[in-house]
């Protein structure tokens, strides 16, 4: 009986710790070699417990996910520390969110168990297929939360990432899981020569991908830079988020932004300020502070800024382009809102319980459904506000022509944690996928200028404030992924399914 109890405990403990350790493969740690150990262990643990039933298979994936997410998403609770109403929810949130997200991995392992996994190549393909498919589903169900896909563990290895311009993140995620499982070949019931040939073949593919990436990056160095006839100034103000809960006058914040940006009235400039820079102010009220802008900026200047706006009964999280008299030249309203952060699911129910969204005010933001280009000084920007940067294949659904991706963000909600590093890593992936330059202005986060190959040309740490100046950029051709988007992922799924059926049929 004692042995049985211990075994039941192990069903929870072992996968939990496997998931916990796997989380250290993600930024900012990026110990990617961990995945070549933890994923084979997870697969073998799943295979060895196959006969114990489907519920056990589900628990293995669920507990793996719980360990994985509790370790890499703990910082979410920091957003609940700013107002007293949310503090009692901290321990609940710390546990509930990882437990919920872990269900996705539980469904993946449960589905795998339906195929009678054994120590063979088919099991690697089946596991990779369903694990990556469930991560894709996680990107859109209930609004979607594609944060920290396994593929993001490659964020610091740019040579391997260049294939993103062809595959996109979800297909790359599928391939990554497959390669992380390659060490399991050693323990398969195959002849030694087959094992060696398989390992050599897998190693060759990794090496080829590395050199493809290295050559792509090297080739990009030879591309001539296009000089801008103006300067782009990326502003990282490091305004403490506590300020916005103290009803401090916007004048001080505006003055801080002006001082940091050091506008030269005769110098043609685009200033990019982050999301949340004027959190206590609505766009409609900005005219009251027009004198501060007109005194410090000139008609040579354009200001891109994150600010809340009202339209009838709706409130939007907006990115606007202003002139020096605060006239609105262009406006974009955020499409993808953060659940509980910017809107309350089941709002009527939660408001009756006295709860509200985490950001200021009780009314939820309204999502827009259009992502039009922002054109400034004859340069086209595709706008992304904060959280929207995490959605692969969804940033340019209309197949528009643009030169820059612009991402503004308020990362103060993450606190002094690993959150800003994780958020920033998504920017590298989006730049490579689309083959475009990316400018990012983050308050209390990492601001940067990234080229089309994902190389960080300049950046400001989340703990610092400063300015990045962009005077030139490298043009890049449209990528295969930017043309076809996530359709490519389904072609990969079809290839894997075909290969699985071929291997199964060959055994008969």
MILUM-714961 format. One record per residue (C-alpha): residue in one letter; z, x, y. Coordinates in steps of 0.1 Angstrom, whole numbers, plus 5000, padded with zeros to 4 digits. Layout:
N
res A; Z Z; X X; Y Y
...
end
This chain:
508
res X; Z 5000; X 5000; Y 5000
res X; Z 5010; X 5028; Y 5024
res X; Z 4976; X 5045; Y 5017
res X; Z 4958; X 5013; Y 5025
res X; Z 4976; X 5009; Y 5058
res X; Z 4968; X 5045; Y 5067
res X; Z 4931; X 5039; Y 5059
res X; Z 4930; X 5009; Y 5081
res X; Z 4945; X 5029; Y 5109
res X; Z 4919; X 5056; Y 5104
res X; Z 4891; X 5029; Y 5109
res X; Z 4904; X 5027; Y 5145
res X; Z 4916; X 5062; Y 5152
res X; Z 4888; X 5084; Y 5139
res X; Z 4859; X 5067; Y 5157
res X; Z 4880; X 5063; Y 5189
res X; Z 4885; X 5100; Y 5191
res X; Z 4849; X 5107; Y 5182
res X; Z 4839; X 5085; Y 5212
res X; Z 4866; X 5102; Y 5234
res X; Z 4852; X 5137; Y 5227
res X; Z 4816; X 5125; Y 5231
res X; Z 4823; X 5115; Y 5267
res X; Z 4828; X 5151; Y 5276
res X; Z 4791; X 5157; Y 5271
res X; Z 4785; X 5137; Y 5303
res X; Z 4787; X 5151; Y 5339
res X; Z 4805; X 5167; Y 5354
res X; Z 4814; X 5185; Y 5321
res X; Z 4780; X 5184; Y 5304
res X; Z 4792; X 5200; Y 5272
res X; Z 4760; X 5187; Y 5254
res X; Z 4766; X 5206; Y 5222
res X; Z 4794; X 5181; Y 5215
res X; Z 4768; X 5154; Y 5207
res X; Z 4754; X 5176; Y 5179
res X; Z 4788; X 5174; Y 5162
res X; Z 4802; X 5139; Y 5171
res X; Z 4771; X 5119; Y 5163
res X; Z 4766; X 5133; Y 5128
res X; Z 4803; X 5127; Y 5121
res X; Z 4799; X 5091; Y 5134
res X; Z 4769; X 5085; Y 5112
res X; Z 4786; X 5099; Y 5081
res X; Z 4817; X 5080; Y 5088
res X; Z 4797; X 5048; Y 5090
res X; Z 4779; X 5056; Y 5057
res X; Z 4811; X 5065; Y 5039
res X; Z 4827; X 5032; Y 5049
res X; Z 4796; X 5011; Y 5042
res X; Z 4811; X 4994; Y 5011
res X; Z 4842; X 4982; Y 5029
res X; Z 4822; X 4955; Y 5046
res X; Z 4803; X 4945; Y 5077
res X; Z 4835; X 4940; Y 5098
res X; Z 4845; X 4976; Y 5092
res X; Z 4811; X 4988; Y 5103
res X; Z 4815; X 4968; Y 5135
res X; Z 4850; X 4982; Y 5141
res X; Z 4837; X 5018; Y 5138
res X; Z 4811; X 5013; Y 5165
res X; Z 4835; X 4993; Y 5187
res X; Z 4863; X 5019; Y 5185
res X; Z 4837; X 5047; Y 5192
res X; Z 4826; X 5028; Y 5223
res X; Z 4862; X 5021; Y 5233
res X; Z 4870; X 5058; Y 5232
res X; Z 4838; X 5068; Y 5249
res X; Z 4842; X 5044; Y 5279
res X; Z 4879; X 5046; Y 5284
res X; Z 4875; X 5083; Y 5290
res X; Z 4844; X 5082; Y 5313
res X; Z 4851; X 5050; Y 5332
res X; Z 4888; X 5053; Y 5339
res X; Z 4880; X 5058; Y 5376
res X; Z 4870; X 5021; Y 5379
res X; Z 4907; X 5013; Y 5383
res X; Z 4908; X 5033; Y 5415
res X; Z 4889; X 5005; Y 5433
res X; Z 4919; X 4983; Y 5426
res X; Z 4944; X 5005; Y 5445
res X; Z 4934; X 4995; Y 5480
res X; Z 4948; X 4960; Y 5481
res X; Z 4981; X 4947; Y 5467
res X; Z 4964; X 4916; Y 5451
res X; Z 4945; X 4938; Y 5427
res X; Z 4972; X 4964; Y 5416
res X; Z 4986; X 4942; Y 5388
res X; Z 4951; X 4942; Y 5373
res X; Z 4949; X 4980; Y 5369
res X; Z 4963; X 4983; Y 5334
res X; Z 4943; X 4953; Y 5322
res X; Z 4911; X 4966; Y 5337
res X; Z 4917; X 5001; Y 5323
res X; Z 4917; X 4986; Y 5288
res X; Z 4895; X 4955; Y 5290
res X; Z 4863; X 4970; Y 5304
res X; Z 4861; X 4998; Y 5277
res X; Z 4869; X 4973; Y 5250
res X; Z 4842; X 4950; Y 5262
res X; Z 4815; X 4977; Y 5266
res X; Z 4825; X 4990; Y 5232
res X; Z 4814; X 4957; Y 5216
res X; Z 4778; X 4968; Y 5223
res X; Z 4782; X 4999; Y 5201
res X; Z 4800; X 4977; Y 5175
res X; Z 4769; X 4954; Y 5174
res X; Z 4748; X 4986; Y 5169
res X; Z 4767; X 4999; Y 5139
res X; Z 4770; X 4964; Y 5124
res X; Z 4733; X 4960; Y 5126
res X; Z 4728; X 4995; Y 5110
res X; Z 4750; X 4984; Y 5081
res X; Z 4726; X 4956; Y 5072
res X; Z 4701; X 4983; Y 5061
res X; Z 4723; X 5000; Y 5035
res X; Z 4725; X 5034; Y 5052
res X; Z 4724; X 5064; Y 5029
res X; Z 4721; X 5102; Y 5034
res X; Z 4684; X 5102; Y 5042
res X; Z 4660; X 5104; Y 5071
res X; Z 4657; X 5067; Y 5073
res X; Z 4694; X 5064; Y 5082
res X; Z 4689; X 5088; Y 5112
res X; Z 4660; X 5067; Y 5124
res X; Z 4677; X 5033; Y 5119
res X; Z 4709; X 5045; Y 5136
res X; Z 4689; X 5060; Y 5166
res X; Z 4668; X 5028; Y 5168
res X; Z 4697; X 5003; Y 5170
res X; Z 4720; X 5026; Y 5191
res X; Z 4693; X 5031; Y 5218
res X; Z 4682; X 4994; Y 5216
res X; Z 4717; X 4982; Y 5223
res X; Z 4720; X 5006; Y 5252
res X; Z 4688; X 4991; Y 5266
res X; Z 4702; X 4956; Y 5261
res X; Z 4734; X 4968; Y 5280
res X; Z 4711; X 4975; Y 5310
res X; Z 4703; X 4938; Y 5317
res X; Z 4727; X 4914; Y 5298
res X; Z 4754; X 4899; Y 5321
res X; Z 4736; X 4915; Y 5351
res X; Z 4734; X 4949; Y 5333
res X; Z 4755; X 4980; Y 5334
res X; Z 4734; X 5010; Y 5322
res X; Z 4760; X 5035; Y 5333
res X; Z 4765; X 5067; Y 5312
res X; Z 4738; X 5062; Y 5286
res X; Z 4740; X 5090; Y 5260
res X; Z 4709; X 5106; Y 5276
res X; Z 4727; X 5114; Y 5308
res X; Z 4744; X 5143; Y 5289
res X; Z 4712; X 5162; Y 5296
res X; Z 4717; X 5159; Y 5334
res X; Z 4723; X 5196; Y 5339
res X; Z 4694; X 5207; Y 5317
res X; Z 4663; X 5201; Y 5339
res X; Z 4638; X 5218; Y 5315
res X; Z 4646; X 5192; Y 5288
res X; Z 4644; X 5164; Y 5314
res X; Z 4608; X 5168; Y 5326
res X; Z 4596; X 5146; Y 5297
res X; Z 4612; X 5117; Y 5316
res X; Z 4581; X 5115; Y 5337
res X; Z 4563; X 5104; Y 5305
res X; Z 4590; X 5086; Y 5284
res X; Z 4615; X 5072; Y 5310
res X; Z 4652; X 5073; Y 5303
res X; Z 4655; X 5047; Y 5275
res X; Z 4628; X 5063; Y 5253
res X; Z 4644; X 5097; Y 5261
res X; Z 4677; X 5082; Y 5251
res X; Z 4662; X 5072; Y 5217
res X; Z 4648; X 5106; Y 5211
res X; Z 4681; X 5123; Y 5222
res X; Z 4702; X 5104; Y 5197
res X; Z 4677; X 5113; Y 5170
res X; Z 4680; X 5150; Y 5178
res X; Z 4718; X 5148; Y 5180
res X; Z 4718; X 5136; Y 5144
res X; Z 4695; X 5164; Y 5131
res X; Z 4725; X 5185; Y 5118
res X; Z 4731; X 5157; Y 5092
res X; Z 4700; X 5170; Y 5074
res X; Z 4721; X 5198; Y 5060
res X; Z 4741; X 5173; Y 5040
res X; Z 4712; X 5152; Y 5027
res X; Z 4704; X 5151; Y 4990
res X; Z 4671; X 5170; Y 4995
res X; Z 4659; X 5203; Y 4982
res X; Z 4668; X 5233; Y 5003
res X; Z 4633; X 5241; Y 5014
res X; Z 4629; X 5205; Y 5027
res X; Z 4661; X 5208; Y 5046
res X; Z 4650; X 5241; Y 5061
res X; Z 4615; X 5229; Y 5070
res X; Z 4630; X 5198; Y 5087
res X; Z 4655; X 5218; Y 5108
res X; Z 4628; X 5243; Y 5117
res X; Z 4604; X 5214; Y 5127
res X; Z 4632; X 5198; Y 5149
res X; Z 4640; X 5231; Y 5165
res X; Z 4603; X 5237; Y 5173
res X; Z 4601; X 5203; Y 5190
res X; Z 4632; X 5211; Y 5211
res X; Z 4618; X 5245; Y 5221
res X; Z 4583; X 5230; Y 5229
res X; Z 4600; X 5204; Y 5251
res X; Z 4620; X 5231; Y 5268
res X; Z 4590; X 5253; Y 5276
res X; Z 4570; X 5222; Y 5287
res X; Z 4598; X 5215; Y 5312
res X; Z 4600; X 5251; Y 5323
res X; Z 4563; X 5253; Y 5329
res X; Z 4563; X 5220; Y 5348
res X; Z 4591; X 5233; Y 5371
res X; Z 4573; X 5266; Y 5375
res X; Z 4540; X 5249; Y 5383
res X; Z 4557; X 5228; Y 5409
res X; Z 4568; X 5259; Y 5427
res X; Z 4532; X 5267; Y 5435
res X; Z 4526; X 5233; Y 5450
res X; Z 4523; X 5236; Y 5488
res X; Z 4549; X 5218; Y 5509
res X; Z 4538; X 5191; Y 5533
res X; Z 4554; X 5196; Y 5567
res X; Z 4569; X 5165; Y 5584
res X; Z 4563; X 5160; Y 5621
res X; Z 4599; X 5150; Y 5623
res X; Z 4633; X 5158; Y 5608
res X; Z 4651; X 5138; Y 5582
res X; Z 4689; X 5142; Y 5587
res X; Z 4710; X 5131; Y 5557
res X; Z 4745; X 5123; Y 5570
res X; Z 4775; X 5126; Y 5547
res X; Z 4805; X 5116; Y 5569
res X; Z 4834; X 5116; Y 5545
res X; Z 4850; X 5085; Y 5562
res X; Z 4881; X 5076; Y 5542
res X; Z 4877; X 5042; Y 5527
res X; Z 4913; X 5033; Y 5537
res X; Z 4901; X 5030; Y 5573
res X; Z 4882; X 4998; Y 5565
res X; Z 4913; X 4980; Y 5553
res X; Z 4932; X 4989; Y 5585
res X; Z 4909; X 4969; Y 5609
res X; Z 4901; X 5000; Y 5629
res X; Z 4877; X 4996; Y 5657
res X; Z 4841; X 5005; Y 5648
res X; Z 4838; X 5026; Y 5680
res X; Z 4857; X 5055; Y 5664
res X; Z 4835; X 5054; Y 5633
res X; Z 4803; X 5052; Y 5654
res X; Z 4816; X 5081; Y 5675
res X; Z 4824; X 5102; Y 5644
res X; Z 4789; X 5095; Y 5630
res X; Z 4773; X 5105; Y 5663
res X; Z 4793; X 5138; Y 5666
res X; Z 4784; X 5147; Y 5630
res X; Z 4747; X 5140; Y 5633
res X; Z 4743; X 5159; Y 5666
res X; Z 4713; X 5140; Y 5679
res X; Z 4688; X 5160; Y 5700
res X; Z 4671; X 5135; Y 5723
res X; Z 4638; X 5154; Y 5724
res X; Z 4636; X 5160; Y 5686
res X; Z 4618; X 5134; Y 5665
res X; Z 4644; X 5125; Y 5639
res X; Z 4653; X 5100; Y 5612
res X; Z 4690; X 5097; Y 5607
res X; Z 4702; X 5084; Y 5573
res X; Z 4738; X 5071; Y 5573
res X; Z 4754; X 5059; Y 5541
res X; Z 4764; X 5025; Y 5528
res X; Z 4797; X 5013; Y 5541
res X; Z 4796; X 5036; Y 5572
res X; Z 4804; X 5005; Y 5594
res X; Z 4822; X 4984; Y 5568
res X; Z 4841; X 4965; Y 5595
res X; Z 4810; X 4954; Y 5613
res X; Z 4782; X 4929; Y 5606
res X; Z 4746; X 4937; Y 5616
res X; Z 4747; X 4907; Y 5639
res X; Z 4776; X 4922; Y 5659
res X; Z 4761; X 4956; Y 5662
res X; Z 4746; X 4948; Y 5696
res X; Z 4781; X 4949; Y 5711
res X; Z 4780; X 4986; Y 5705
res X; Z 4745; X 4991; Y 5717
res X; Z 4756; X 5013; Y 5746
res X; Z 4769; X 5039; Y 5721
res X; Z 4736; X 5042; Y 5704
res X; Z 4714; X 5041; Y 5736
res X; Z 4736; X 5068; Y 5752
res X; Z 4734; X 5092; Y 5722
res X; Z 4700; X 5085; Y 5707
res X; Z 4666; X 5083; Y 5722
res X; Z 4632; X 5066; Y 5715
res X; Z 4624; X 5097; Y 5694
res X; Z 4650; X 5086; Y 5669
res X; Z 4651; X 5061; Y 5640
res X; Z 4684; X 5052; Y 5623
res X; Z 4687; X 5041; Y 5587
res X; Z 4720; X 5026; Y 5579
res X; Z 4739; X 5006; Y 5554
res X; Z 4756; X 4975; Y 5568
res X; Z 4765; X 4939; Y 5559
res X; Z 4744; X 4911; Y 5574
res X; Z 4745; X 4873; Y 5576
res X; Z 4717; X 4848; Y 5572
res X; Z 4728; X 4812; Y 5575
res X; Z 4756; X 4809; Y 5548
res X; Z 4746; X 4840; Y 5529
res X; Z 4760; X 4875; Y 5532
res X; Z 4739; X 4905; Y 5522
res X; Z 4745; X 4942; Y 5516
res X; Z 4717; X 4956; Y 5537
res X; Z 4698; X 4987; Y 5545
res X; Z 4683; X 4985; Y 5580
res X; Z 4661; X 5007; Y 5602
res X; Z 4671; X 5006; Y 5639
res X; Z 4658; X 5021; Y 5671
res X; Z 4681; X 5037; Y 5697
res X; Z 4687; X 5002; Y 5712
res X; Z 4699; X 4988; Y 5678
res X; Z 4667; X 4967; Y 5675
res X; Z 4660; X 4959; Y 5638
res X; Z 4626; X 4975; Y 5628
res X; Z 4629; X 4969; Y 5590
res X; Z 4655; X 4954; Y 5567
res X; Z 4662; X 4955; Y 5530
res X; Z 4688; X 4934; Y 5512
res X; Z 4704; X 4947; Y 5480
res X; Z 4689; X 4932; Y 5448
res X; Z 4714; X 4943; Y 5421
res X; Z 4750; X 4935; Y 5430
res X; Z 4781; X 4950; Y 5414
res X; Z 4800; X 4924; Y 5394
res X; Z 4835; X 4919; Y 5408
res X; Z 4828; X 4945; Y 5434
res X; Z 4803; X 4926; Y 5454
res X; Z 4803; X 4892; Y 5437
res X; Z 4826; X 4872; Y 5415
res X; Z 4812; X 4859; Y 5383
res X; Z 4825; X 4823; Y 5378
res X; Z 4835; X 4824; Y 5414
res X; Z 4850; X 4789; Y 5416
res X; Z 4874; X 4797; Y 5387
res X; Z 4885; X 4831; Y 5400
res X; Z 4890; X 4820; Y 5436
res X; Z 4913; X 4792; Y 5424
res X; Z 4934; X 4819; Y 5407
res X; Z 4937; X 4837; Y 5441
res X; Z 4912; X 4865; Y 5433
res X; Z 4883; X 4877; Y 5453
res X; Z 4856; X 4904; Y 5451
res X; Z 4870; X 4940; Y 5455
res X; Z 4851; X 4947; Y 5487
res X; Z 4863; X 4930; Y 5519
res X; Z 4862; X 4892; Y 5522
res X; Z 4864; X 4864; Y 5498
res X; Z 4828; X 4853; Y 5499
res X; Z 4804; X 4869; Y 5474
res X; Z 4774; X 4887; Y 5486
res X; Z 4740; X 4871; Y 5479
res X; Z 4714; X 4891; Y 5459
res X; Z 4679; X 4893; Y 5472
res X; Z 4649; X 4895; Y 5449
res X; Z 4624; X 4916; Y 5469
res X; Z 4623; X 4953; Y 5471
res X; Z 4597; X 4960; Y 5499
res X; Z 4590; X 4995; Y 5511
res X; Z 4607; X 5008; Y 5542
res X; Z 4580; X 5025; Y 5563
res X; Z 4593; X 5049; Y 5590
res X; Z 4571; X 5074; Y 5610
res X; Z 4542; X 5067; Y 5585
res X; Z 4563; X 5077; Y 5555
res X; Z 4571; X 5051; Y 5528
res X; Z 4606; X 5049; Y 5513
res X; Z 4616; X 5028; Y 5483
res X; Z 4652; X 5016; Y 5492
res X; Z 4681; X 5017; Y 5467
res X; Z 4716; X 5008; Y 5477
res X; Z 4744; X 5025; Y 5457
res X; Z 4745; X 5009; Y 5422
res X; Z 4707; X 5002; Y 5422
res X; Z 4700; X 5039; Y 5414
res X; Z 4712; X 5034; Y 5378
res X; Z 4684; X 5011; Y 5368
res X; Z 4656; X 5030; Y 5351
res X; Z 4622; X 5013; Y 5354
res X; Z 4633; X 4987; Y 5379
res X; Z 4631; X 5005; Y 5412
res X; Z 4593; X 5000; Y 5418
res X; Z 4583; X 4969; Y 5399
res X; Z 4555; X 4961; Y 5423
res X; Z 4538; X 4995; Y 5417
res X; Z 4539; X 5004; Y 5454
res X; Z 4529; X 5038; Y 5468
res X; Z 4557; X 5057; Y 5484
res X; Z 4567; X 5093; Y 5492
res X; Z 4605; X 5091; Y 5490
res X; Z 4633; X 5073; Y 5472
res X; Z 4662; X 5067; Y 5496
res X; Z 4696; X 5060; Y 5481
res X; Z 4726; X 5052; Y 5503
res X; Z 4760; X 5048; Y 5487
res X; Z 4798; X 5044; Y 5493
res X; Z 4815; X 5063; Y 5465
res X; Z 4850; X 5061; Y 5480
res X; Z 4858; X 5034; Y 5455
res X; Z 4857; X 5061; Y 5428
res X; Z 4885; X 5082; Y 5443
res X; Z 4888; X 5119; Y 5436
res X; Z 4874; X 5115; Y 5400
res X; Z 4844; X 5122; Y 5378
res X; Z 4828; X 5089; Y 5391
res X; Z 4808; X 5104; Y 5420
res X; Z 4793; X 5131; Y 5396
res X; Z 4782; X 5105; Y 5371
res X; Z 4767; X 5083; Y 5399
res X; Z 4748; X 5113; Y 5413
res X; Z 4733; X 5123; Y 5379
res X; Z 4713; X 5090; Y 5379
res X; Z 4695; X 5102; Y 5410
res X; Z 4681; X 5132; Y 5392
res X; Z 4667; X 5110; Y 5364
res X; Z 4651; X 5085; Y 5389
res X; Z 4634; X 5114; Y 5408
res X; Z 4618; X 5128; Y 5377
res X; Z 4608; X 5094; Y 5363
res X; Z 4590; X 5084; Y 5395
res X; Z 4579; X 5119; Y 5403
res X; Z 4592; X 5115; Y 5439
res X; Z 4614; X 5132; Y 5463
res X; Z 4648; X 5116; Y 5467
res X; Z 4671; X 5116; Y 5497
res X; Z 4707; X 5104; Y 5492
res X; Z 4734; X 5098; Y 5518
res X; Z 4768; X 5090; Y 5502
res X; Z 4801; X 5085; Y 5519
res X; Z 4828; X 5101; Y 5498
res X; Z 4801; X 5110; Y 5473
res X; Z 4774; X 5136; Y 5467
res X; Z 4747; X 5136; Y 5493
res X; Z 4715; X 5155; Y 5484
res X; Z 4678; X 5161; Y 5488
res X; Z 4661; X 5162; Y 5453
res X; Z 4625; X 5172; Y 5446
res X; Z 4602; X 5153; Y 5421
res X; Z 4613; X 5176; Y 5393
res X; Z 4649; X 5168; Y 5397
res X; Z 4658; X 5201; Y 5414
res X; Z 4685; X 5198; Y 5439
res X; Z 4671; X 5214; Y 5471
res X; Z 4704; X 5209; Y 5490
res X; Z 4736; X 5189; Y 5485
res X; Z 4770; X 5182; Y 5500
res X; Z 4800; X 5179; Y 5477
res X; Z 4819; X 5146; Y 5476
res X; Z 4849; X 5163; Y 5491
res X; Z 4830; X 5176; Y 5521
res X; Z 4812; X 5162; Y 5551
res X; Z 4780; X 5176; Y 5566
res X; Z 4743; X 5172; Y 5573
res X; Z 4712; X 5180; Y 5553
res X; Z 4680; X 5185; Y 5572
res X; Z 4647; X 5178; Y 5555
res X; Z 4616; X 5192; Y 5573
res X; Z 4591; X 5193; Y 5545
res X; Z 4585; X 5180; Y 5510
res X; Z 4563; X 5185; Y 5479
res X; Z 4539; X 5157; Y 5472
res X; Z 4536; X 5146; Y 5435
res X; Z 4512; X 5126; Y 5415
res X; Z 4522; X 5093; Y 5400
res X; Z 4539; X 5097; Y 5366
res X; Z 4530; X 5079; Y 5335
res X; Z 4564; X 5062; Y 5335
res X; Z 4561; X 5051; Y 5371
res X; Z 4528; X 5033; Y 5360
res X; Z 4539; X 5017; Y 5328
res X; Z 4577; X 5015; Y 5332
res X; Z 4599; X 5004; Y 5302
res X; Z 4569; X 4992; Y 5282
res X; Z 4568; X 5028; Y 5269
res X; Z 4602; X 5023; Y 5253
res X; Z 4589; X 4994; Y 5233
res X; Z 4560; X 5016; Y 5220
res X; Z 4586; X 5041; Y 5209
res X; Z 4606; X 5013; Y 5191
res X; Z 4574; X 5003; Y 5173
res X; Z 4567; X 5038; Y 5162
res X; Z 4603; X 5042; Y 5148
res X; Z 4600; X 5008; Y 5130
res X; Z 4567; X 5019; Y 5115
res X; Z 4581; X 5052; Y 5104
res X; Z 4612; X 5036; Y 5088
res X; Z 4590; X 5012; Y 5068
res X; Z 4568; X 5041; Y 5057
res X; Z 4598; X 5061; Y 5045
res X; Z 4613; X 5030; Y 5027
res X; Z 4580; X 5022; Y 5010
res X; Z 4575; X 5058; Y 4999
res X; Z 4608; X 5057; Y 4980
res X; Z 4597; X 5027; Y 4959
end
